[in-house]
Amino acid sequence: MYRALTLLYFILALLVSQLLPAQGLQPYNPSNTTNAVLLGLGGSLTTTSVLLDRRVVPLTEDDISILEIDRIPGIDMFSTRHLSLRADEATDKLLLASFASPFFLLLDRPGRDNFNEIAMVVFQGAMINAGLNNLTKVLVRRPRPYNYNPDAPLDTKMRKTSRYSFFSGHSATTAYFAITSAKLYNDLHPNSSARPYVWLGAALLPAAVSYGRMRAGRHFFTDVLVGTAVGTIIALVVPTLHRGDGEN
């Protein structure tokens, strides 16, 4: 299933990129202030998360033994009943596939003509997305669903990463790259009849990843829901901030 979705996503992106002739649009013109603020925000979030991560200690056997599954909201119970290595590996591959999505914008002239701006948008948003995700993980320290699953190995539960359930980095990152690519395509091809299909493909990829993370027992539904929302918001806001009449 996951291989088919990845292949479908790439085929859809490739076909869409060839539908329109070059339009010569240059929609992005950020100010130096915008660039400085976004880079500073991304850098600050990343630095802070790295420093705080050093203070996080793994769960002990005693910590794990007193976890109460009855305190898990009903909406999140699905993940505690699943533990799939196959789903875990599949979502890693889909995550990597999402990294490649912005490169499809370079297959036509508008994308190549706006390469510098596109690269800056993608880089700044990715920094903010990763920094915010990592900072939230080290602050919240929510045990992953597999900590409540008796079939999960104890050594896995006692790793520091077993406390980083909220919110899902896979969902946030996949949503960020997929939605950013759709937003950039939308801005570069405002008259394209293919835009609905681009947005559809951008929505399907994080949805598949989110489901896979729950099947893997790595994240709760609320983890992937918030992760997808955060990645999507950043993907929509950062390109929008780069539009306008900034003076460089």
N, C-alpha and C positions, 0 to 999 in steps of 0.2 A: 504494500500500500504506500509506504513512505517513498520508495524508489519511484513509483509511478507518479506521485505528486511532485517530486523533484523534477522529473523529466518533463511533466506537463508544464510546470512553472517555467522552465528554461525554453521550451518550445514556444509557449505563449509570448514570452518576452522577446524572443528572436523574431517572431512573426510581426508583432506589433511595431517593433523598431523599424521595419521595412515598409510600413503602410503609407507613410507620408513623405513627400519630398522635403528638402530643407526649407525652412521658413525664415531663417536669418534672424531669429529673435534672440535678444540678450536681456532677459528679464531681471537679472541680478546685478545690484550695484550697491553693496553695503558700505557703510562708513567705517572709518578706522575705529571709531568708538564701538560700533556693533561688534566688529571682529575682536577687539580687546576685551569687551565684556564677556562674550561667549567663550573665548579661550581661557580667560581668567576664571570663569565659573567652572568650566570643565576641569581645569588644572587644580582648583581649590577642592572640588569634590573628590578628585582622585587622590590627592595628597592626604586629605583628612581621613579617607577610608583606609589608606595604607597604614597610617599611624595607629588608628583605632583597631585595625585587624590584629596588631601585635598583642593586644590586651585580651583577645578572645581565647578562652581555653576550651578544649574538647569536653564533651559530656563524659562523665564517669559512669560506671556500672550502676552506682546508686542513683545518679541523676536519671538514668534511663528507666530504672525499675519503678520510679515514682511517677512517671508520666501517666496521666489519666486520659485514656481515649474517650471517656464520657464527656470530657470538656471540649472535644472537637465539635464544631458546629456541624449540623447535619449536611450542609451544603459541601462540606469538605471531607466527608467520610469515604467517598469513593476511592480516594488515593491511598487510604490506609489499608485497603484490601487488595492492592495490586503491587507487584514488584517484578518488573520486566526488564531484563538486561537488553533484550532485543529492541524494545521501545527506547531505552536510554541511548543506545548506539545510533538508532535511526534519527532521533532528534538532534544528535550531534552533527549528523550529515546534513540535515535540513538547515541547521544553523549556518554551517559553512556555505551552503547554497545561497543563503540570503546575503552573505557577504559579497557575492558576485553580482547581485542584481543591479547595483548602480553602473557597472561596467557596460551593461547593455545600452545605456544612454549614449555611449560613445560610438555606437554603430552607425549613427547618421550624423549629418553635418551640424545641426543645432547643438547636439551634445558635445561634439568636438570643439565647436566654436566657444562653448561655455565651460571648457574643461577646468580652468582654474577656479572658477566660481563654484562649480559642482564639487570639486575636490575639497574646497574650503567648507562648504555646507556639510558634506558627509563627515568630514573629520571633526568639525566642531560638535555636531550633533552626537556623533559616536562617543566623544569624550564625555559629554554631559550625561548621556544615557548610561554609560558604563560607570562613571563616577557616582551618580545618584543611586544606581543599583547596588554597587558595592558598599556605599555608605549606609544605605538602609539595612542591608544584610547584617553588618557588624553592630548596628544599633539595636535592631529588633531581636536578632538571634533566635528565631523561631525554629524549633526542631522540625526536621523533614518528616513527611508521612511515614517513611520506612522505619522510623524510630518506634512507631506504634505497632509495627508488623512483626510478629514472632518469627517469621520465616527469614527476616533480614539478618545477615551475619552481625555478630556483636562488634567485630573490629570495624565494620563499616559505620555502625552507629557511634563509635567512639572517635571518629575523625572530626576535626574541627569543622569541616564543611557540612557536617550533618546538622549544624545549627543555622545554616544559611538558606532556609526555605523561603523566607519572605524578602523581596518578591522575586519571581522567576526571572533570572537573567536570560535564559534561552528565549522565553516569550518576549521580553522587553527588547532584546537585541534583534530577534527576527522581525518583530513588528517594526522596529526602527528602520532597519535597512529596506524592508519591503515597502513600507509606506513612504519612506523618503524617496525611493525610486519612482513610485507612482506620482508623488507630489511634483517631483522634478519634471517628469514626463508631461504631467498636466500643464505645468508652467511653460515648458518648451514647445508644446503642441496644443495650444488652447482650442484649436478647431478640429482636433482629431476625433473621428468617430470611434476610435479604438479605446478611448479613455475609460469607458465602463469596464472593459475587459482587463485593462491594466489594474484598475482598482480592485476588481474581483480577484485577480491573481495575487495582489498584495495582501488581501484579506485572508485568502485560503492558506497561505504559507504559515503565518503565526498561529492560525487556528489549529492546523495539523500538529505543529510543534507543541502547543499548549496541551492538546489532548494526549500526545505522546509523553509529556512530562508527568502527567497524572497517572497514566498507565505504568510508567516506570517507577512510580512511588516516590518520585523526587520532589513533587510539589502538590500543594492543595489547589483546589479550584480558585480560591481567593488569591493565591499567589500568582497564578497564570493570568487571572482576570486583571489584577492590578498591573502586572508586568506588561501585558498587551496594551493597556490604557496608557501607561507611562511612555512606552516606546512610540505609540501612535501620536501622542500629544507633542513629544519632542520632534518627531518627524514632520509634523505640520507647522510647528512654530518656527523652527530654525530657518527653513527656506523662506518663510514669510518675512522674517526679520531681515533677510538678505535682499529683499526687493525694495525698491524705492529710489531715492535720488541722493544717495550718500555721496559725499565729496571726499576723494582720497588724495 
